[in-house]
Amino acid sequence: MKPHSTVAALALCANLLLSGCSTNECSGGSVCGAGNAVGPASTADSKASDTAPLAFTVDEVNPWDSCDGGAGMVFLKPPALDEAAAELGRNKDVTTAEQSAAFWKRLEAFGSAHEAVTADYAIIHLHVQGKSARAVTVKNITVEPQETRPLPKSGLRLRYDGACGDANMSRFAANLDKPKPTLEFKDGQSDAGTMRVRGFPVQVSESDTENFVIVAFTSAGVHRFTLSIEWSSGGVSGTTEVRRDDKKEFTVASGNGGQQFFYEQDGTFQPITTRMNPDDPFAH
């Protein structure tokens, strides 16, 4: 998980949203707008088997980054609030890149010691491209549940206060609280008002890539999961597993099982009184 800023958040819940835009829709259900804004995935970051005709990069938004849509973290073994305040408040002293790296490393270690996991929803950027000029059909992207646990009643959700507004995206929802999550289109359009990807299949190649934003959320438990890309090309079909960039499974926990607080800029905590929409974490 890569930090994006010192703004942060903690939250909970398990459905899934997906956004993307492509210039090469290949069915009536795959509609797109003005094309891709993201370039080809780099060779160094691409993750796919040597036999698969596609490559991908994956990046999960830092859940502490409320400006980037993060909802914070749930501490399954909660620390004392004054201990948490001391750690979260260290970002006030950050003025250099070196200090920022040290702050995030220390906060990550603090979270690991208290079993902190992404709250409410994980925002996953998945960039897919072909390995050659031959078209690859992305038949589907699915959520693969690995483990589901009940929420601990003593959990603690913490979140930096702040937000930067919603981004335009196509949204698909898949309820991870169900045994077999399936994608359901919600909404989404580009800045120009044209519709983005609404379904599968979608075609990609080395020069015509696709960027998906997947938001997996839960309102009832602690979930570990991976993603799976179903593809076909040149008469060959297969699936490619997607994990975090550190090879671990994605993990999301609902904050509904315990206390929930905003961490304010003045170093105090304020109770979080609003609750996420169980059908759409970005709905107001």
C-alpha positions as CSV (number, residue, x, y, z in Angstrom):
1,M,0.0,0.0,0.0
2,K,1.6,3.3,-1.1
3,P,1.0,6.5,0.9
4,H,-0.2,9.5,-1.2
5,S,-0.4,12.3,1.4
6,T,-0.6,12.9,5.1
7,V,-4.4,13.3,5.0
8,A,-6.0,10.0,6.2
9,A,-9.0,8.0,7.2
10,L,-10.4,4.8,8.9
11,A,-13.6,3.0,7.9
12,L,-15.6,-0.3,7.2
13,C,-17.8,-2.4,4.7
14,A,-17.7,-5.1,1.7
15,N,-19.3,-4.4,-1.7
16,L,-17.4,-3.6,-4.9
17,L,-17.3,-0.7,-7.3
18,L,-15.4,-0.5,-10.6
19,S,-14.6,2.4,-12.9
20,G,-12.8,2.6,-16.2
21,C,-12.8,4.0,-19.7
22,S,-11.8,2.4,-23.0
23,T,-11.9,3.3,-26.7
24,N,-12.3,-0.3,-27.8
25,E,-15.6,-1.6,-26.4
26,C,-16.5,-4.9,-27.9
27,S,-20.2,-5.5,-27.0
28,G,-23.4,-3.6,-26.5
29,G,-22.7,-3.7,-22.7
30,S,-19.3,-2.3,-23.0
31,V,-19.8,1.4,-23.6
32,C,-17.1,4.1,-23.2
33,G,-16.4,7.7,-23.6
34,A,-13.4,9.8,-24.6
35,G,-10.7,7.2,-24.2
36,N,-7.9,6.4,-21.8
37,A,-6.1,9.0,-19.8
38,V,-3.4,6.6,-18.5
39,G,-0.5,5.3,-20.5
40,P,0.8,1.7,-20.8
41,A,1.8,-0.2,-17.7
42,S,5.5,-0.1,-17.0
43,T,7.5,-3.4,-17.5
44,A,9.0,-3.2,-14.1
45,D,5.6,-3.1,-12.4
46,S,3.7,-5.4,-14.6
47,K,2.4,-8.5,-12.9
48,A,1.3,-11.5,-15.0
49,S,2.5,-14.9,-15.9
50,D,4.8,-15.4,-18.8
51,T,2.1,-17.4,-20.6
52,A,-0.7,-14.8,-20.2
53,P,-1.1,-12.4,-23.1
54,L,-1.8,-9.4,-20.7
55,A,0.0,-7.6,-18.0
56,F,-1.2,-5.4,-15.2
57,T,-0.2,-3.0,-12.4
58,V,-2.1,-2.6,-9.2
59,D,-2.1,0.1,-6.5
60,E,-4.3,0.4,-3.5
61,V,-5.1,3.9,-2.3
62,N,-3.7,4.7,1.1
63,P,-6.7,4.4,3.4
64,W,-5.4,7.3,5.5
65,D,-5.6,9.6,2.5
66,S,-9.1,11.1,2.8
67,C,-8.3,13.5,-0.1
68,D,-7.8,10.4,-2.4
69,G,-11.0,8.8,-1.1
70,G,-9.6,6.7,1.7
71,A,-12.0,5.9,4.6
72,G,-9.4,5.3,7.3
73,M,-8.4,2.1,9.1
74,V,-9.9,-0.3,11.7
75,F,-7.7,-1.4,14.5
76,L,-8.8,-4.9,15.3
77,K,-6.6,-4.7,18.5
78,P,-7.3,-1.1,19.4
79,P,-4.6,1.1,21.0
80,A,-5.5,3.7,23.6
81,L,-6.7,7.0,22.0
82,D,-3.8,9.0,23.5
83,E,-1.3,6.5,22.0
84,A,-3.0,6.8,18.6
85,A,-3.1,10.6,18.8
86,A,0.7,10.7,19.5
87,E,1.4,8.6,16.4
88,L,-1.1,10.4,14.1
89,G,0.1,13.8,15.3
90,R,3.6,13.2,14.1
91,N,2.6,14.3,10.6
92,K,2.6,18.0,11.8
93,D,6.4,17.8,12.0
94,V,6.8,16.5,8.4
95,T,8.6,19.0,6.1
96,T,10.8,16.9,3.9
97,A,10.5,13.7,1.8
98,E,12.7,11.9,4.2
99,Q,10.6,12.8,7.2
100,S,7.4,11.8,5.3
101,A,8.9,8.4,4.5
102,A,9.9,7.9,8.2
103,F,6.4,9.0,9.3
104,W,4.6,6.5,7.1
105,K,7.0,3.7,8.0
106,R,6.4,4.3,11.7
107,L,2.6,4.6,11.2
108,E,2.6,1.4,9.3
109,A,4.5,-0.4,12.1
110,F,2.1,1.0,14.6
111,G,-0.8,-0.3,12.6
112,S,0.7,-3.7,12.2
113,A,1.2,-4.0,15.9
114,H,-2.5,-3.3,16.4
115,E,-3.8,-5.3,13.4
116,A,-5.0,-2.3,11.5
117,V,-6.7,-3.0,8.2
118,T,-8.5,-0.9,5.6
119,A,-11.8,0.5,6.8
120,D,-15.1,0.2,5.0
121,Y,-13.7,0.0,1.5
122,A,-10.5,-0.5,-0.5
123,I,-9.9,1.6,-3.6
124,I,-7.9,-0.4,-6.0
125,H,-6.4,1.0,-9.2
126,L,-6.0,-1.8,-11.7
127,H,-4.3,-1.0,-15.0
128,V,-4.5,-3.7,-17.7
129,Q,-2.8,-3.9,-21.1
130,G,-1.9,-6.5,-23.7
131,K,1.7,-7.7,-24.3
132,S,1.5,-7.2,-28.0
133,A,-0.6,-5.7,-30.8
134,R,-2.9,-8.7,-30.7
135,A,-6.2,-7.8,-29.0
136,V,-6.9,-9.4,-25.6
137,T,-10.5,-9.6,-24.5
138,V,-11.1,-8.9,-20.8
139,K,-14.2,-11.1,-20.3
140,N,-14.7,-10.2,-16.7
141,I,-13.1,-9.0,-13.4
142,T,-14.4,-10.9,-10.4
143,V,-13.9,-10.8,-6.6
144,E,-12.5,-14.0,-5.1
145,P,-13.3,-14.2,-1.3
146,Q,-10.6,-15.9,0.7
147,E,-11.8,-15.5,4.3
148,T,-14.6,-13.8,6.1
149,R,-14.6,-13.2,9.9
150,P,-17.1,-11.5,12.2
151,L,-16.4,-8.0,13.4
152,P,-14.8,-7.7,16.8
153,K,-17.0,-5.6,19.0
154,S,-13.9,-3.9,20.5
155,G,-12.5,-2.6,17.2
156,L,-11.5,1.0,16.7
157,R,-11.9,3.0,13.5
158,L,-9.8,6.1,13.1
159,R,-9.9,8.6,10.2
160,Y,-8.1,11.9,9.4
161,D,-10.8,14.6,8.9
162,G,-11.1,16.1,5.5
163,A,-12.1,15.4,1.9
164,C,-11.5,16.7,-1.6
165,G,-14.7,15.8,-3.5
166,D,-15.7,12.9,-5.7
167,A,-14.0,11.8,-8.9
168,N,-15.8,10.9,-12.0
169,M,-15.9,7.1,-12.4
170,S,-18.0,4.3,-13.7
171,R,-19.2,2.2,-10.7
172,F,-20.0,-1.4,-10.4
173,A,-21.1,-2.8,-7.0
174,A,-20.5,-6.4,-5.8
175,N,-21.6,-7.3,-2.3
176,L,-18.7,-9.1,-0.6
177,D,-21.0,-10.0,2.3
178,K,-22.7,-12.5,-0.2
179,P,-21.2,-15.9,-0.9
180,K,-20.8,-15.2,-4.6
181,P,-20.2,-11.5,-5.3
182,T,-21.3,-10.3,-8.8
183,L,-20.7,-6.9,-10.4
184,E,-23.7,-4.5,-10.8
185,F,-23.3,-1.3,-12.8
186,K,-24.2,1.8,-10.7
187,D,-23.4,5.0,-12.6
188,G,-20.5,7.0,-14.0
189,Q,-19.5,9.4,-16.8
190,S,-16.5,11.4,-17.9
191,D,-15.9,15.1,-17.4
192,A,-17.3,15.6,-21.0
193,G,-20.5,13.9,-20.0
194,T,-19.9,10.7,-22.1
195,M,-20.5,7.3,-20.6
196,R,-17.6,5.2,-19.4
197,V,-17.3,1.4,-19.3
198,R,-20.6,-0.1,-18.2
199,G,-19.7,-3.8,-18.5
200,F,-17.7,-6.6,-20.1
201,P,-16.2,-7.7,-22.4
202,V,-13.6,-5.0,-23.0
203,Q,-10.6,-5.3,-25.4
204,V,-7.0,-4.2,-24.6
205,S,-3.7,-4.4,-26.4
206,E,-0.1,-3.2,-25.8
207,S,-1.0,0.3,-27.1
208,D,-4.7,0.4,-26.1
209,T,-4.8,0.0,-22.3
210,E,-7.5,0.1,-19.7
211,N,-7.6,1.6,-16.2
212,F,-10.1,0.3,-13.7
213,V,-10.8,1.7,-10.2
214,I,-12.3,-1.0,-8.0
215,V,-13.9,-0.2,-4.7
216,A,-14.5,-3.3,-2.5
217,F,-16.6,-2.6,0.6
218,T,-18.3,-4.3,3.5
219,S,-20.8,-3.5,6.2
220,A,-20.8,-6.7,8.1
221,G,-17.4,-8.3,8.6
222,V,-13.7,-8.6,8.0
223,H,-12.9,-9.8,4.5
224,R,-9.7,-11.0,2.8
225,F,-10.0,-11.3,-1.0
226,T,-8.2,-11.3,-4.3
227,L,-9.4,-10.2,-7.8
228,S,-9.4,-12.4,-11.0
229,I,-9.1,-11.2,-14.6
230,E,-10.8,-13.5,-17.0
231,W,-9.4,-13.1,-20.5
232,S,-9.2,-14.7,-24.0
233,S,-6.9,-14.0,-27.0
234,G,-6.1,-16.0,-30.1
235,G,-8.4,-18.9,-29.2
236,V,-6.8,-19.2,-25.7
237,S,-8.7,-18.4,-22.5
238,G,-7.4,-18.1,-18.9
239,T,-7.6,-16.2,-15.6
240,T,-5.0,-14.0,-13.9
241,E,-5.0,-13.5,-10.2
242,V,-4.6,-9.9,-8.8
243,R,-3.1,-9.3,-5.3
244,R,-1.8,-6.2,-3.6
245,D,1.6,-4.9,-4.9
246,D,3.2,-6.6,-1.9
247,K,1.7,-10.0,-3.0
248,K,-0.7,-10.0,0.0
249,E,-4.4,-10.4,-0.3
250,F,-6.6,-7.3,0.0
251,T,-8.3,-6.9,3.5
252,V,-11.2,-4.7,4.5
253,A,-13.1,-4.4,7.8
254,S,-16.3,-2.7,8.7
255,G,-16.0,0.0,11.3
256,N,-19.5,-0.8,12.6
257,G,-18.1,-3.2,15.2
258,G,-16.7,-0.6,17.6
259,Q,-15.9,3.1,18.3
260,Q,-15.3,5.5,15.3
261,F,-13.5,8.8,15.5
262,F,-12.2,11.6,13.2
263,Y,-8.7,12.8,14.1
264,E,-8.8,16.6,13.9
265,Q,-5.9,18.9,13.0
266,D,-5.9,20.3,16.6
267,G,-5.0,16.8,17.9
268,T,-8.4,15.9,19.2
269,F,-10.8,13.1,18.3
270,Q,-14.4,13.7,17.3
271,P,-17.0,10.9,17.1
272,I,-18.1,9.8,13.6
273,T,-21.8,9.9,13.6
274,T,-22.6,9.2,9.9
275,R,-22.7,5.7,8.4
276,M,-21.8,4.5,5.0
277,N,-24.6,3.7,2.5
278,P,-24.5,-0.2,2.4
279,D,-25.2,-0.1,-1.4
280,D,-22.7,2.6,-2.4
281,P,-19.9,4.0,-0.2
282,F,-19.8,7.3,-2.2
283,A,-23.5,8.0,-2.2
284,H,-24.7,11.0,-0.2
